[in-house]
Amino acid sequence: MLSVKSFLKTLKSSLILSHSVVKYTDMSSIQTSSGKPLDDGTLVTKQGVYFSIFSRHATQVFLELFDSPDSAEPSHTIELDPHKNKTGDLWHVFVEGLKPGALYLYRADGPNQPEKGLRFDKTQYLFDPRAKAFTTGSVFRHLKPGKTKNLSKCPKCVVVDNEDYDWGDDKPLAIPLERSIIYEMHLKGFTASPTSGVEYPGTYRGAVEKIPYLQSLGISAVELLPVMEFDEYENGNENPRTGVRLKNFWGYSTIGFFAPKVGYAYDKTPGGCVREFKDMVKAFHNAGIEVILDVVFNHTAEGNEKGITLNFRGLDNSIYYHLVKDQKQYYMNYSGCGNAVNANHPVVQDFIIDCLRYWVTEMHVDGFRFDLATELTRDEKGFLSNAPLTKRISEDSVLRNTKIIAEPWDCDGGYQVGMFPGGRWCEWNDHYRDGIRRFIRGDEYTSTEAATRITGSSDLYSGSNRGPIHSINYIDAHDGFTMNDLVTYNYKHNEDNGEGNRDGNDNNLSYNYGYEGAVLNPKIERKRTKQVKNFFTTLFVSQGVPMFVAGDEVRRTQNGNNNAYCQDNEISWFNWDNVKDNASMLEFVQKLIAIRSKHPVFHRRNFFGGPSTSQFNNPPDISWFDVDGTIPDWNKMNRYLSFRLGGKATGLQKEDNDFFVAMNMDIHDLTITIPQPSAGRKWYRLVDTSIENRTCALLSGQEEGLNSQEHYVILANSILVLIAK
């Protein structure tokens, strides 16, 4: 593998080259032929470019070509003849002599009958739904039907040649799920802050510069918030305190499903974002880190009947969207964003599958997290118990080894945690999130729930023949409080979002420990620090796939904003000063990840079984204990949990040490009885979150022997992890 430093040097050389070789095609004289039906949108050959676009109900389609990104009007308009340039529902043409970097848009004519779901307007310029890149700007509000006279500020679609990139021997890493540790990250926000110290802040290249940090942390995958092209300027709200216009920072409003966002690229030349994205993926893979994309197929940026026409609506509105029965001028809104994609229509299924395949085969990504994925299991009649799309994604021959993660709910009552259809899907497990938040907070009689979550949520996944690896365990995610804010605020503080603090979730299961917001009081601060350690410790000793948000490891705060979707500023950005200021927390998390990664008892593929079948006198897979070491009465368990994991248990890929984990979430210290380790072994301390120096977590070879092998005083609101050696 190349060192990151060498990789960055290579990238810098390629950046200089890419800026110097870009040329636009001379289109003073062009020749066209009928072309052929292709699902690629565009296909580059030595002779020219094939164009193809879907529209079943259009009567006429126009391909518009442009000389440069700031062209005010097309240089050529190519009218597609429905008799010569249409096969089935695909309109197509071949343009001789055209090369990569060529720029284009479409127009489509047809019936304008909203009551029938048809919204054609031949004056409206349209983006290719399969465009592989867009030009500079990414400002899509310049398209207005019948009023767009000057297209100089309007993005254009870019013809991209994916064959013109040397991947070497790179390919998706296929890290086993049980070995995965996911780091949810906003691509721009990760390095946008001046504190990042990178040469290319807020870009794909900037993320590459921080690979050494990610390697030192020990995560296996970055899960990137949406990087498919979207309009960050669609939000018209202002910060009521500063008057600054807010943005669509998160990007959950996709326009170009095949196109990496131009605004995240340092190289703004047409197609430069594609090269730069590939460079990033290649660098992450070179460092042993997977790239998972957060994808938004449940709705598009076009909104409801009052929204803007960008592509799908102007090409075939009645096919791409769920429309209200008998009132097809209106849109079903399962997404809460104005429209809902008709994902199980065969044409739309193909579009989504082709898109996912493209990101895997051409962009080498390792998996996908599907936003509001329950919407993908609907058709015009309701939910499908065996949804064609989700099953196709699960079984597709190209996607078969990718990670597929569902956010298993939508905004219209669809909730499918533990029962998401389609087979091998993983799920964001909000039962884990809420159960662990309550337990760590010290809520009464939450121990049983916490025990179920820590052991992989068999109540949710065993019935569907899945295992703990299908539970994505998380304490927090991008939407909600950061982990630091969970222990700092009782209430959301979203006033800066310009919505009167009405947005965001009111049920945060958080606690501020005596004061709302940041404090100088050392007693409160110590309690908060310990609770963050408790969250992380629980996450990494739990069965399932752990995920946490970038910056949690250094106590990143959003100042109580639990819905920072519109905050492209210090509220959302990773503050790299925290790496130094909270170095002890970072070191603690690094040690926990190292412990989890080394020991297979913490990442089983299967649920816990019964007693060990070994010929030796070993403990069972898992044993539970009350404070006095007896079998617990689960009806009476309150704020305390302890369990022993057998290192020679069934279901392990290799033999491991025994572990004992005790969790005291009470306000009182407890003297607990420690169970016997395996024969010939003794207990050593690995983790005690009550210890306030760097020895609160110890690495292999540094474990601390216990003076007493029978009892341990575990302080209030603390977690203990012992290893038998």
Buried (B, 14 or more C-beta within 10 A) or exposed (E): EBEBEEBBEBBEEBBEEBEEEBEBBEBEEBEBBBBBBBBBBBBBEEEBBBBBBBBEBBEBBBBBBBBEBBBEEBBBEBEBEEEEBBBEBBBBBBBEBBBBBBBBBBBBBBEEBBEBBBBBBBEBBBBBBBBBBBBBBBBBEBBBBEEBEEBEEBBBBBBBBBEEBEBEEBEBBEBEBBBBBBBBBBBBBBBBBEBBEBEBBBBBBBBBBBBEBBEEBBBBBBBBBBBBBBBBBBBEEBBEEEEEEBBBBBBBBBBBBBBBBBBBBBBBBBBBBBBBBBBBBBBBBBBBBBBBBBBBBBBBBBBBBEBBBBBBBBBBBBBBBBBEEEEBBBBBBBBEBBBBBBBBBEEBBBBBBBBBBBBBBBBBBBBBBBBBBBBBBBBEEEBBEEBBBBBBBBEBEEBEEBBBBBBBBBBBEBEBBBEBBBBBBBBBBBBBBBBBBBBBBBBEBBBBBBBBBBBBBBEBBBEBEBBBBBBBBBBBBBBBBBBBBBBBBEEBBBBBBBBEBEBBEEEBBBBBBEBEEBBEEEEBBEBBBBBBBBBBBBBBBBBBBBBBBBBBBBBBBBBBBBBBBBBBBBBBBBBBEBBEEBEBBBBBBBBBBBBBBEBBBBBBBBBBBEEBEEEEEBBBBBBBBBBEBEEBEEEEBBBBBBBBBBBBBBBBEEEBBBBBBBBBBBEEBBEBBBBBBBEEBEBBBBBBBBBEEEEBBBEBEEBEEBEEBEEBEBBBBBBBBBBBB
